[in-house]
Amino acid sequence: MRTSPRAWARVAAPLAATAVASLLVLPSASAATPVEAGAASVTATCTTHTCVLGTRAATHTGYDRLVFDLTSGTQVTTETNTTGAYDHVSGKQELLQIKGTSYLFITMEDTDVYDDTGNLTFTSPTQQSFGLPALKGVQLLQAYDNRFDKHVQFGITLGPSTGYQIFQLTQPNRLVVDIYR
């Protein structure tokens, strides 16, 4: 017995509709976490100190946000200037590579870009330019590590901004810098 095209359409149409409907109710893919996105080593073991995994930035209404992904919380000190100059670990004064209107320097205490076994955990570029209104770039300046002291310093290049706020969030751990326009 031969099946007519109209009969096939009566069978195929409900099947196609069911297939499309099932695709619509599937859970959508969520944004990748920094580890999934390749921002950190999945096997990083940072038990003796905090590890910096990477940085990311975005713009929002009224401010730009820079996020440092971390393995745990950290103590932070800041310094600002309008020249972009900082003291390198060699003792020589250097300038940030990305030019801006003002500059914010963040030092994270008891923090490193390497895990307990010496594997690099920081997988973002060491210098990133952003075309955002208040945030122009970030640069890894130095990761200081000796037997008794570990700290990481970043230089943040700002455009015309009126202020900033730094705070920490958990689950996942991150240091957030909001730069207001």
Secondary structure, 3 states (H helix, E strand, C coil): CCCCHHHHHHHHHHHHHHHHHHHHHCCCCCCCCCCCCCCCCCCCCCCCCEEEEEEEEEEECCEEEEEEEECCCCEEEEEEECCCEEECCCCCEEECCCCCCEEEEEEEECEECECCCCCECCCCCCEEECCCCCEEEEEEEEEEECCCCEEEEEEEEECCCCEEEEEEECCCCEEEEEEEC
